Amino acid sequence: METLMTDVKKKVHNFSAGPGILPQEVLKQAAEACINFDNLHLSLLEISHRSKNFEAVMQEARALAKELLGLGDGYQAIFLGGGASMQFCMVPMNLLKAEGYAAYVNTGVWASKAIKEAQIIGNTKIIASSEGKKFNYVPRNYPIPGDADYMHITSNNTIYGTQMKNFPISRIPVVCDMSSDIFSRKIDCKKFDLIYAGAQKNMGPAGCTLVVVKESILGKTGRKIPSILDYSKHIKGESMYNTPPVFPIYVSLLTMRWLKKHGGVEWIEKINNQKANLLYGEIDRNSLFTGTAEKDGRSNMNITFLLNKPELEPEFDKMWKEADISGIRGHRDVGGYRASLYNALPLESVQVLVDVMKEFEKKFA
Ligand SMILES: *Cc1c(COP(=O)(O)O)cnc(C)c1O
């Protein structure tokens, strides 16, 4: 047999913001399942989603997602298509009453998009925003209205590199977009009534979105919802109301198994803290770089920073590319640099970046 692509040893340090890095062993298992899934001598891509082999995948994925979040009875996990962006409209359709309103915290591009979509469905109120300071911090100590149908927050702002460290305790349902930091740290998820996360940042490939919802908040709006957008229909269908995105769900399951096997969220949180401390330490120490987020709102997942002398960018870019680093250019709306340190990125990759930054300082400071 020819050499498999999966045997190629070249190591690229992948800091991509999304779709992001996945564990090597997960990619190999995924590649195998494309050819011979569960030893059926059939590809996962060519069998019925109603086959018992795939039903087992779906059941395990739904259970494991809840387990890793520390959630039990009362919550339902489903995997949907449409990306995290589809949740921007699905959340208000399912939770916002015709005469009611929803409270939103605006902490970045994704939160702003969520607000825009909710405004199409019903009334919204922005209860806190960091827009005035280019989203470089996370608002704190804002009052939460008791009469809103729900409040919506974004736990990690992928583009601006800020992250919520504390979560609101509220009497109204709390909805959280966790797309870019799900399974990255220990959180008391019982504080949330609905969590959603597009798979492609920290869980799997693009194409499926995890939604975990407390069932008791559903069915209260009196609104008519198209079936495909109705959480209750998907729950009733055990996340197979229609053909689910089988491959991204399977690869997400493989990643969740990988996480659980190594010690779960507690295990990865320690490593994620080490990685972030290492890189922030260097950004703060190095005379040529500045972090863009306010210190107490800094994200451990997406680390945004600027070169103090932008004219040196071509020199810096050359150096990190030579070190086999990939994906650290900042988002097109923000510029500068962004290193995404998702769960599957090893500490050694961060060390390589830090070494490049030190060498760069020696040459150009
Ligand atoms: C990437 C991202 C989204 C959008 O995800 P899609 O799957 O592309 O729709 C939404 N919210 C956050 C926080 C993100 O990082």
The ligand as a MOL file (V3000), in Angstrom:
LIG
                    3D

  0  0  0     0  0            999 V3000
M  V30 BEGIN CTAB
M  V30 COUNTS 15 15 0 0 0
M  V30 BEGIN ATOM
M  V30 1 C -17.1870 31.1430 14.9220 0
M  V30 2 C -18.2050 31.6360 15.8560 0
M  V30 3 C -19.5680 31.7290 15.5090 0
M  V30 4 C -20.0810 31.3990 14.1140 0
M  V30 5 O -19.9900 30.0680 13.8400 0
M  V30 6 P -20.5010 29.4490 12.4530 0
M  V30 7 O -20.4900 27.9900 12.7460 0
M  V30 8 O -19.5510 29.8740 11.3990 0
M  V30 9 O -21.8710 29.9500 12.2030 0
M  V30 10 C -20.4560 32.1720 16.4570 0
M  V30 11 N -20.0540 32.5140 17.6890 0
M  V30 12 C -18.7630 32.4520 18.0640 0
M  V30 13 C -18.3830 32.8410 19.4490 0
M  V30 14 C -17.8040 32.0130 17.1620 0
M  V30 15 O -16.5120 31.9440 17.5250 0
M  V30 END ATOM
M  V30 BEGIN BOND
M  V30 1 1 1 2
M  V30 2 1 2 3
M  V30 3 2 2 14
M  V30 4 1 3 4
M  V30 5 2 3 10
M  V30 6 1 4 5
M  V30 7 1 5 6
M  V30 8 2 6 7
M  V30 9 1 6 8
M  V30 10 1 6 9
M  V30 11 1 10 11
M  V30 12 2 11 12
M  V30 13 1 12 13
M  V30 14 1 12 14
M  V30 15 1 14 15
M  V30 END BOND
M  V30 END CTAB
M  END
